[in-house]
């Protein structure tokens, strides 16, 4: 039996990866790269697409490598222990704006972003795979998965809610603020990742294949549960990717910029952090909700329908800061659906890993869980790059003053930009949620 300390330690792993690095990359990076760092919208779109598509190859490779790792720390834990410091350091450098020209900045951004994706893969693929070897009990797996999601969303709330206040405290230019906060959050992420690696245990021995074999990849192509869960993971990350990446543009161009309510600053990170709080609460409720409806599959479908209906409702809210609390309330309802289905996804991946072991006679846990991380990056890549490209087409342009180095953003068609942003936060995710529900309904493992 696992202890509460171990479950908290396991939660710290995704608090670092999902709650700090990924949340900032998904929410702040699009706006940071175009409005602070100085990349054009086309460059920003290409950056996120190229760097993350690179992971479509590296994630499965990392899964196979992790499956064959043998050390006194276990199979998957050593990657967290030794990868923690590079993970935090590269993230910090990525939020630093160097004093270079447009070409130099482009090289800096592309190089570090690709390197960050590689290190994220090195840490997060083994982290996800650990769920398959920490326990064989299905109920405990649901608990570990729930702790993971609560940790990610709780830290996501802290990160994004505190962001504008920390910016005020740091002071100086926006570039300076992002650089300092990158260093702070990078250190915290490294410490959490290291703690997770040191305080967790691997109780189950994977049935290894010691030498590399293409057979594992071929087996996946005939594994129907894996195909459905991977497509589901891609759609969930499309859904989240569009909402998080477009939030900054929505606050800035649809609602007129940061909104103050007394001492409360509602900027794009605070706005999304309120949803993170709902995700955290309902991520904890997810196991009970699953037992109540009778299966993971039914719980997932109902959660996706909540996301769909609330996203459609959001589109009809007037585009005005006067309706900010209604906007937040409807967004929170969407986050309730996200919170309910998020733990289920990783628990279902563990079911797929068990299914593969039973049918193929060897463990491919790391490879299977790597597809979850791959789907996360693939979904984020497509959604992030599409947003940058579509906003550029709709009338937003970003450039850099060659003399001062300042970023200049111009709008040729405000109404077009506003409609595009509002739709990307509502109608587009609603359509994705319908696909998500259908895929899970067809999922072959009925647990």
N, C-alpha and C positions, 0 to 999 in steps of 0.2 A: 504493500500500500504506500502511496506517495503521501508526503506531508504537505501542509499548507505552505511551508517555507519554499518547498520545491516548486509548487504551483505559482507562487509569487515570483520566484526566480525565473521560471519559464516565461511568465508574462512580461518581465523586463526585456526579454529579447525582442518582442514585437513593440514594446514601448519605445525602444531605441530605433528599430528599423521602420515600423509603421507609424509610430506616434511622433517621431522627430524627423528623421531624414526624409521618409517618403511623403509625409504630410507637407513639409516645407517645399520639397521638390514638386509636388503636384499642385500646391496652392500658390506658393510665392514665386517659383521659378519663372513661369511664363511672363508675369508682370515684371519681375526683376530683370530678366534678360532683355526685354523690349524697352522698358521705361527707365531703367537705371543703368544696366551694364552697357546698353547701346547697340545691341544686335537689331538688324531689321526683322520685320515679322517673317519674311521668307527664310532668313538665316535661323531664327528661333524655331520655326516649324521644322526645317530640315535637321537641325541639331537634335531635337527630341526624337525625331523619327529614325535617323541613322544610328544614333547611339543606342537606342533601345532595341532596334531590330538586330543589332549586333548580338544582343542577349538571346535571341531566338536560337542561336547556335551555342553560345557559351553556357546557358543554363542547363540544358540536358547533359553537356559534357561534364559540368560540375557535379550533377547528380550522380553520374557514373563513377567519377573520381571519389566522391564522398562514400559511395557504397563500398568501395574497396579499401578505404582507409582503416588501418589497424594501429592502435596506439594504447598506451596505458590510460588515456583519457576516454577511450571509446572510439566509435566510428565517426560520429558527427560533431561531438562537443569540441574536439581540438580546433576545428575551423573557426568556432566562435572565440575561443581563447586567444589564438594567435592572429586572428583577423580583426580584433576589436580596435586596436590603435590605428592601423591603416584606414579602417572604416571611418573613424571620427576625423582623422587628419585630412583626408581627401575631401570629405564633405565641407570642412572649414575652408579649404582653399578654393572650392567651387563658388563660394559666396563672396570671394575677394575680387574686387575690380582693379586689375593692374593698369598702370599708366602706360598704355600702349595704343597704337593706332588701330583703325578698324581691322586690318589684317591680323595684327598681333592679338587683338582681343578674340577674334574669331578662332584662331589657332588655340589660344588658352582655353576658351569655352569648350571647343570640340574635344580637345585632348583630355581635359579633366572630367568632362561629363562621361566620356566613354570609360575612363579609368574608374570613375565612381560606380558606374553600372557593373563593371567587372568585380569590384570589391564587394558591392552589395550582393551580387550573385554568390561570391565566395563565402559570405557569412549567412545569408538568408536561406539559401537552398538547404544547407545542412541543418539550420535551425528548424525549418518546417519539417524536414525528414525525421527529426528527433521524436515527433509525436508518434511515429509508427513503432518506435523501439522503447519508449518510456513505460508503456503498459499495454497489455493485451485486452484489458477490460474496456468494453465499449462505453460504459457510463463514465469511467474515469477519463477516457479520451475526450468525451464531450465536455467534461469539467476543465481539462487542460486547455481545450480549444476555447472555451468560454473565458477562462482566465486570460488567455492570450489576447482575445478581442477586447476585453475590458481594459487590459494594460495598454493596448495600442490606442484605444479611444480616450482613455483617461489622460494619457500623455499627450495625445493629439489636442485635447481640450486645453491642457496647461500650456502647450507650445503656442497654439494659435491665439488663445485669449490673451496671453501675456505679451505677444509680439509687439503691438503698437505702444504699449507702456514701456517696454524695454527699449524700443526705438527712441522714445522721448528721453528716457534716462541716459542713454548713450550720447545722444545729441550729435551735432555735426551734420555732414551731408548724408544723404540716403545711402550712398556707396559705403561710407564709413560705418553706418549703422548695421548694414547687412554683413559687413566683414567681421565686426565685433560679435554679433549674434551668431554668425556661422562658427566662430571659434568656441563660443560658450556651449552652444548646442552640440557641436562636434565632440567636445570633451565629455558631456553628459551621456551622449550616445555610446561612446567608447566604453565608459565605465559600466553602463547598464549591460552591454553586450558581454563584457568580461565576466560580470557577476552571474549572468545567465549560464555561461559556459562552465563556471566553477561550481555552482550550487545545484545543478540538475544531475540526473542519473539515467543511464541507459540500462534497462533491466532485461530487455529481450535481445537475443542474439540473432542477427539477420542470417538467412540462409544464403551464403555468399557464392558468387562466382568470382574467383580470384583474378582471372584474366579478362581483359576486355573482349566483348563479343557483340557483334552487330545483332545477334539474336534478340537481345533485350529491346532494341528499337523496333525490330520486326514484330515482336510480341505485342508492343503497344498498338500497332496498327490494326491488330485483331482484337483488341481489348475494348469492347463497346462501352463499359462503364467509364474507362479512361477518356474516350473520345467525348462522351457527353459531359463529363465533369470539367474537362479542359475548355470546351466551348462555353460552358456555363461560367467558368472563371474569367474568360475573355470578356463576356458580356457584362459581368458584374464590374469589371474594371473599366469597360467603356462607360458604364452608368456613372460610376464615381469619378472617372477621369474628366468627363465633360463638365460636371458640376463644380469640381474643385478648381480646375484650370480656368474656368470662365468667371468665377466668383469675383476676382479682383476687378475685372473689366466691368462687371455688372454694377458693383458699388460705385465705381468711378464714373462710368458713362451713362448708366441708366438712372441712378439715384443721386447723382450730383456730387459724389465724393463722400469722405468719411462723415458719419452722422454722430453728433454728440447728444447724449441724453443725460443731463446733469454732468457727473464726472465720468460717465460711461462713454467710451469711444467705440462706435460700431464701424469698424473698417472690415475689409474682406476676411481677414484672419479671425477676428472676433465673431463675425457673422457665421462662419463655418464652424467655429469652436462650440457654439451653442448646439449645433447638430451633433458634434462629437460627444457632448455630454449625454444626449439622448441615445446615441449609439452605445455608449459605455453602459448606461443603465439597462437597456434592452438586450445588449450582448450578454449581460449577466442573467437576464430573464430567459434567454433563448433555450437552455436545457429544459426548463419547466414548461415553456410554450410548446416545445417539441413533444414532450410527454403528453401534454393536454390534447394536441391535435392528432397524435397517434403515430407519426413517423417524421423523419427528417425531410423526406420528399414533400409531404403535405405542408409542413411548416415553412419550407423554402418557397413553395408556390404562393402561399398566402402572403408571405413577406414581400415577394415581388409584386403582387397585385396592389399592396399598400403603396409601394413606391410608384407604380404606374398611375394610380388614381390621384395621388397627391401631386405628382409632377404635372399632370394635365390641369389640375385646379390652379397650380401656381401661374400658369400661362395667362389666366384671366384676371389676375390681380393687377390693378392699375400700376403703371410704371412710375411711382412717385415715392419719395422719402416719407411722405405723410402716412404711408401704409406699411412702414417698416416692421411694426409688430405683427401684422397679418402675414407679411412676407416671411418673417422668422417663424411664426407658428406653423405655416404650411410646410416650410422647409424642415422643421423639427419632425413633423409627421412622416415625411420621407425618410428622415434619419432613423425613425423607429423601425421602419421596414428593413433598412440597411443593417441596423444593430441586430435584428432577429436572425437574418440569414447569414451574416458574416461568420459566426463560429461554425455553422453547419457546413460551410464549404470545406474547411480544413478537416473536419471530422469525416466528411464523405471521401476526401482524398485518402485518409487512412483506411477506409473501407475498400477503396480501389486497390491500395497497396496489398491488403490482405487477399483480395480476390486474385491479384496477379501472382502472388506467392503460391496460392493453392493450385492455380491452373498451369503455371509455368515451371514450378519446382525450384525457383530461385528468387531471392529477394531483389527487387528493383525499387525499394522504397525511396532512395534518394533521387533516382531518375523520375519517378512518378511525382514526387513532391516538387521537383525542379520545374515541372510543367506548370505548377501553380504560380511559382515566381515568374516564369516565362510569360504566362498569361497576364500577370499583373503588369509587367513591363510592356508587353505588346499592346494591351488595352490603353495604358498610359501614353505609349508612343503615338498610336493612331489618334487618340482623342486630343492630346496636347498639340500635335503637329497640325491636325485639322483645324483646331481653334485658331492657331496663329495664322494659318493660310486663309481661312474663311474671313477672319477679321480684316486681314489685309485686302481681300477682294471686296469686302463690304464698305471700305472707306477709311481704314486706319493705316497710317504710314509712320514708320519709325526710322530715324536716321541720326547720324552723329556729326556735330559741328567739328570740322577738322582743325579749327584753330583753338577752341576752348575745350573740346572733348566732351561737351555736354550732349545729352540725348535729347533729340527734338521729336515730338510726336504731333502729327497733324491729322485732322479729320476732314475728309472731303464730303462725307454724307452722314451726318449724325443720326438721322432717322433710320437709315439702313443699318448702321452699326448697332443701334439700340435694339432693333428687331432681331438681328442676328444673335446678339448676346442673350436676350430674353428667351429665345427659342432654344439655344444651346443649353440653357439651364433647366428647361422644362419639357418641351415637346420631344426633343431628341432623346433625352433620358427615358421618357415615358414609353417611346417606341422600343427602346432597348430592353426595358423591363418586361414587356410582353414576350419578347424572344427568350429572355432569361427564364420566365415562368414555363414556357413551352418546353425548353430543354430539360429543366429539372423534372417536369411531369413525365418526360420520356426516359428519365434516368433508370437503368435496369436494376440497380440494387435497392431492394425495398426494405430499408431499415428505418 
